[in-house]
């Protein structure tokens, strides 16, 4: 199962790099989302995929008995998903604003307007 996920992570990173190298800002944002999902999968796989029990410690025991799932990578990935969604929403609003202001999403065609004479 880990090898299948490793291939999936590789494909996600390859697609993300392809999208991020495009001159379109919207494609760059989608590439950023893909690479963050690949990082989330990497963290999740690093925590080992097991069919173990929940990490609960029985009363009177010092540690869980038997094979248990690692909860830390799951918590990290959940936090990263929420932060990634917030970043995506903010970046999407910025792209929309850039398109309304500049009329293009091509990075080569985006130019900042010159400031008026005598002012900043």
C-alpha atoms as an extended CHARMM CRD file, in Angstrom:
* protein
*
       120  EXT
         1         1  UNK       CA              0.0000000000        0.0000000000        0.0000000000  PROA      1               0.0000000000
         2         2  UNK       CA              2.8640000000        2.3650000000        0.7910000000  PROA      2               0.0000000000
         3         3  UNK       CA              4.3380000000        1.8950000000       -2.6870000000  PROA      3               0.0000000000
         4         4  UNK       CA              1.0240000000        2.8180000000       -4.3050000000  PROA      4               0.0000000000
         5         5  UNK       CA              0.8500000000        5.9510000000       -2.1940000000  PROA      5               0.0000000000
         6         6  UNK       CA              4.4700000000        6.7820000000       -3.0290000000  PROA      6               0.0000000000
         7         7  UNK       CA              3.6280000000        6.6130000000       -6.7340000000  PROA      7               0.0000000000
         8         8  UNK       CA              0.5540000000        8.7690000000       -6.1290000000  PROA      8               0.0000000000
         9         9  UNK       CA              2.6580000000       11.3290000000       -4.2590000000  PROA      9               0.0000000000
        10        10  UNK       CA              5.1630000000       11.3730000000       -7.1190000000  PROA      10              0.0000000000
        11        11  UNK       CA              2.3990000000       11.9370000000       -9.6700000000  PROA      11              0.0000000000
        12        12  UNK       CA              0.9080000000       14.7400000000       -7.5810000000  PROA      12              0.0000000000
        13        13  UNK       CA              4.2850000000       16.4640000000       -7.2830000000  PROA      13              0.0000000000
        14        14  UNK       CA              4.9420000000       16.0770000000      -11.0250000000  PROA      14              0.0000000000
        15        15  UNK       CA              1.5440000000       17.5410000000      -11.9160000000  PROA      15              0.0000000000
        16        16  UNK       CA              2.0410000000       20.3500000000       -9.3850000000  PROA      16              0.0000000000
        17        17  UNK       CA              5.4360000000       21.2920000000      -10.8090000000  PROA      17              0.0000000000
        18        18  UNK       CA              3.9970000000       21.2490000000      -14.3280000000  PROA      18              0.0000000000
        19        19  UNK       CA              1.1600000000       23.5610000000      -13.2860000000  PROA      19              0.0000000000
        20        20  UNK       CA              3.4160000000       25.8530000000      -11.2670000000  PROA      20              0.0000000000
        21        21  UNK       CA              5.7630000000       26.3440000000      -14.2310000000  PROA      21              0.0000000000
        22        22  UNK       CA              2.8930000000       27.6590000000      -16.3670000000  PROA      22              0.0000000000
        23        23  UNK       CA              2.7050000000       31.4140000000      -16.7990000000  PROA      23              0.0000000000
        24        24  UNK       CA             -0.9570000000       31.4510000000      -15.7330000000  PROA      24              0.0000000000
        25        25  UNK       CA             -1.4330000000       32.5200000000      -12.1110000000  PROA      25              0.0000000000
        26        26  UNK       CA             -4.5800000000       30.4160000000      -11.6500000000  PROA      26              0.0000000000
        27        27  UNK       CA             -2.7100000000       27.2790000000      -12.7440000000  PROA      27              0.0000000000
        28        28  UNK       CA              0.0250000000       28.1930000000      -10.2750000000  PROA      28              0.0000000000
        29        29  UNK       CA             -2.5610000000       28.2470000000       -7.4640000000  PROA      29              0.0000000000
        30        30  UNK       CA             -3.8810000000       24.8220000000       -8.4900000000  PROA      30              0.0000000000
        31        31  UNK       CA             -0.3090000000       23.5200000000       -8.5670000000  PROA      31              0.0000000000
        32        32  UNK       CA              0.1860000000       24.8860000000       -5.0580000000  PROA      32              0.0000000000
        33        33  UNK       CA             -2.8950000000       22.9900000000       -3.8930000000  PROA      33              0.0000000000
        34        34  UNK       CA             -1.6290000000       19.7730000000       -5.4860000000  PROA      34              0.0000000000
        35        35  UNK       CA              1.8080000000       20.0720000000       -3.9080000000  PROA      35              0.0000000000
        36        36  UNK       CA              0.2630000000       20.7250000000       -0.4910000000  PROA      36              0.0000000000
        37        37  UNK       CA             -1.8740000000       17.5980000000       -0.8960000000  PROA      37              0.0000000000
        38        38  UNK       CA              1.2600000000       15.6400000000       -1.8160000000  PROA      38              0.0000000000
        39        39  UNK       CA              2.9570000000       16.9290000000        1.3400000000  PROA      39              0.0000000000
        40        40  UNK       CA             -0.0810000000       15.9180000000        3.4050000000  PROA      40              0.0000000000
        41        41  UNK       CA              0.0270000000       12.4090000000        1.9530000000  PROA      41              0.0000000000
        42        42  UNK       CA              3.7560000000       12.2220000000        2.6700000000  PROA      42              0.0000000000
        43        43  UNK       CA              3.2070000000       13.1230000000        6.3290000000  PROA      43              0.0000000000
        44        44  UNK       CA              0.3410000000       10.6470000000        6.5470000000  PROA      44              0.0000000000
        45        45  UNK       CA              2.3870000000        7.7910000000        5.0640000000  PROA      45              0.0000000000
        46        46  UNK       CA              5.3460000000        8.6460000000        7.3130000000  PROA      46              0.0000000000
        47        47  UNK       CA              3.1280000000        7.7930000000       10.2840000000  PROA      47              0.0000000000
        48        48  UNK       CA              2.8720000000        4.1950000000        8.9980000000  PROA      48              0.0000000000
        49        49  UNK       CA             -0.3200000000        2.7430000000        7.6080000000  PROA      49              0.0000000000
        50        50  UNK       CA             -1.5340000000        0.1210000000       10.0320000000  PROA      50              0.0000000000
        51        51  UNK       CA             -4.7430000000       -1.6700000000       10.7590000000  PROA      51              0.0000000000
        52        52  UNK       CA             -4.0150000000       -1.1920000000       14.4520000000  PROA      52              0.0000000000
        53        53  UNK       CA             -6.4380000000       -0.1780000000       17.1210000000  PROA      53              0.0000000000
        54        54  UNK       CA             -7.0520000000        3.4060000000       18.2290000000  PROA      54              0.0000000000
        55        55  UNK       CA             -4.2280000000        4.7160000000       20.4520000000  PROA      55              0.0000000000
        56        56  UNK       CA             -6.0950000000        4.3040000000       23.7370000000  PROA      56              0.0000000000
        57        57  UNK       CA             -4.3640000000        3.3370000000       26.9670000000  PROA      57              0.0000000000
        58        58  UNK       CA             -6.2790000000        1.0160000000       29.2260000000  PROA      58              0.0000000000
        59        59  UNK       CA             -6.7110000000        1.9390000000       32.8660000000  PROA      59              0.0000000000
        60        60  UNK       CA             -3.6580000000        1.0420000000       34.9190000000  PROA      60              0.0000000000
        61        61  UNK       CA             -1.3740000000        0.5110000000       31.9040000000  PROA      61              0.0000000000
        62        62  UNK       CA              1.6580000000        2.7010000000       31.1650000000  PROA      62              0.0000000000
        63        63  UNK       CA              1.4220000000        2.3340000000       27.3820000000  PROA      63              0.0000000000
        64        64  UNK       CA             -1.0520000000        0.9960000000       24.8380000000  PROA      64              0.0000000000
        65        65  UNK       CA             -0.9280000000       -2.7380000000       24.3350000000  PROA      65              0.0000000000
        66        66  UNK       CA             -0.3370000000       -4.1800000000       20.8750000000  PROA      66              0.0000000000
        67        67  UNK       CA             -0.1950000000       -2.3920000000       17.5530000000  PROA      67              0.0000000000
        68        68  UNK       CA             -1.8750000000        1.0200000000       17.6350000000  PROA      68              0.0000000000
        69        69  UNK       CA             -2.2710000000        3.7780000000       15.0630000000  PROA      69              0.0000000000
        70        70  UNK       CA             -0.1010000000        6.8860000000       15.3480000000  PROA      70              0.0000000000
        71        71  UNK       CA             -2.3750000000        9.8700000000       15.9770000000  PROA      71              0.0000000000
        72        72  UNK       CA              0.2430000000       12.6130000000       15.5370000000  PROA      72              0.0000000000
        73        73  UNK       CA              0.5220000000       12.4840000000       11.7060000000  PROA      73              0.0000000000
        74        74  UNK       CA             -3.2580000000       12.4050000000       11.4650000000  PROA      74              0.0000000000
        75        75  UNK       CA             -3.5420000000       15.5430000000       13.6030000000  PROA      75              0.0000000000
        76        76  UNK       CA             -0.7950000000       17.2820000000       11.6030000000  PROA      76              0.0000000000
        77        77  UNK       CA             -2.4750000000       16.4630000000        8.2960000000  PROA      77              0.0000000000
        78        78  UNK       CA             -5.8540000000       17.6490000000        9.5550000000  PROA      78              0.0000000000
        79        79  UNK       CA             -4.3050000000       20.9560000000       10.6120000000  PROA      79              0.0000000000
        80        80  UNK       CA             -2.4780000000       21.2590000000        7.2820000000  PROA      80              0.0000000000
        81        81  UNK       CA             -5.7180000000       20.6550000000        5.3600000000  PROA      81              0.0000000000
        82        82  UNK       CA             -7.4750000000       23.4780000000        7.1970000000  PROA      82              0.0000000000
        83        83  UNK       CA             -4.5530000000       25.8780000000        6.7110000000  PROA      83              0.0000000000
        84        84  UNK       CA             -4.2360000000       24.8600000000        3.0520000000  PROA      84              0.0000000000
        85        85  UNK       CA             -7.9220000000       25.5340000000        2.4340000000  PROA      85              0.0000000000
        86        86  UNK       CA             -7.5830000000       28.9960000000        3.9870000000  PROA      86              0.0000000000
        87        87  UNK       CA             -4.5220000000       29.7130000000        1.8460000000  PROA      87              0.0000000000
        88        88  UNK       CA             -6.3480000000       28.5310000000       -1.2810000000  PROA      88              0.0000000000
        89        89  UNK       CA             -9.3870000000       30.7200000000       -0.5630000000  PROA      89              0.0000000000
        90        90  UNK       CA             -7.1810000000       33.7740000000        0.0610000000  PROA      90              0.0000000000
        91        91  UNK       CA             -5.1010000000       33.1450000000       -3.0700000000  PROA      91              0.0000000000
        92        92  UNK       CA             -8.2420000000       32.6470000000       -5.1550000000  PROA      92              0.0000000000
        93        93  UNK       CA             -9.5650000000       36.0320000000       -4.0180000000  PROA      93              0.0000000000
        94        94  UNK       CA             -6.2100000000       37.6250000000       -4.8810000000  PROA      94              0.0000000000
        95        95  UNK       CA             -6.2750000000       36.0460000000       -8.3460000000  PROA      95              0.0000000000
        96        96  UNK       CA             -9.8320000000       37.2810000000       -8.8950000000  PROA      96              0.0000000000
        97        97  UNK       CA             -8.8030000000       40.7860000000       -7.8240000000  PROA      97              0.0000000000
        98        98  UNK       CA             -5.7700000000       40.6940000000      -10.1260000000  PROA      98              0.0000000000
        99        99  UNK       CA             -7.9450000000       39.5950000000      -13.0350000000  PROA      99              0.0000000000
       100       100  UNK       CA            -10.4330000000       42.4190000000      -12.3730000000  PROA      100             0.0000000000
       101       101  UNK       CA             -7.6770000000       45.0170000000      -12.0340000000  PROA      101             0.0000000000
       102       102  UNK       CA             -5.2460000000       43.9130000000      -14.7420000000  PROA      102             0.0000000000
       103       103  UNK       CA             -7.5490000000       42.0530000000      -17.1330000000  PROA      103             0.0000000000
       104       104  UNK       CA             -5.2200000000       39.0530000000      -17.4650000000  PROA      104             0.0000000000
       105       105  UNK       CA             -3.8940000000       36.1060000000      -15.5000000000  PROA      105             0.0000000000
       106       106  UNK       CA             -0.7670000000       35.6510000000      -17.6010000000  PROA      106             0.0000000000
       107       107  UNK       CA              2.2370000000       36.5430000000      -15.4440000000  PROA      107             0.0000000000
       108       108  UNK       CA              4.1450000000       37.9550000000      -18.4410000000  PROA      108             0.0000000000
       109       109  UNK       CA              1.3450000000       40.3820000000      -19.2880000000  PROA      109             0.0000000000
       110       110  UNK       CA              0.8180000000       41.6530000000      -15.7380000000  PROA      110             0.0000000000
       111       111  UNK       CA              2.3230000000       45.0750000000      -15.3120000000  PROA      111             0.0000000000
       112       112  UNK       CA              2.1040000000       47.5350000000      -12.4660000000  PROA      112             0.0000000000
       113       113  UNK       CA              0.7360000000       50.9230000000      -13.4450000000  PROA      113             0.0000000000
       114       114  UNK       CA              3.2820000000       53.7380000000      -13.4040000000  PROA      114             0.0000000000
       115       115  UNK       CA              2.8640000000       56.1760000000      -10.4890000000  PROA      115             0.0000000000
       116       116  UNK       CA              1.7430000000       59.6960000000      -11.3910000000  PROA      116             0.0000000000
       117       117  UNK       CA              4.3420000000       62.4440000000      -11.7840000000  PROA      117             0.0000000000
       118       118  UNK       CA              5.5510000000       63.9580000000       -8.5200000000  PROA      118             0.0000000000
       119       119  UNK       CA              3.9980000000       61.3040000000       -6.3150000000  PROA      119             0.0000000000
       120       120  UNK       CA              4.4640000000       57.7790000000       -5.1260000000  PROA      120             0.0000000000
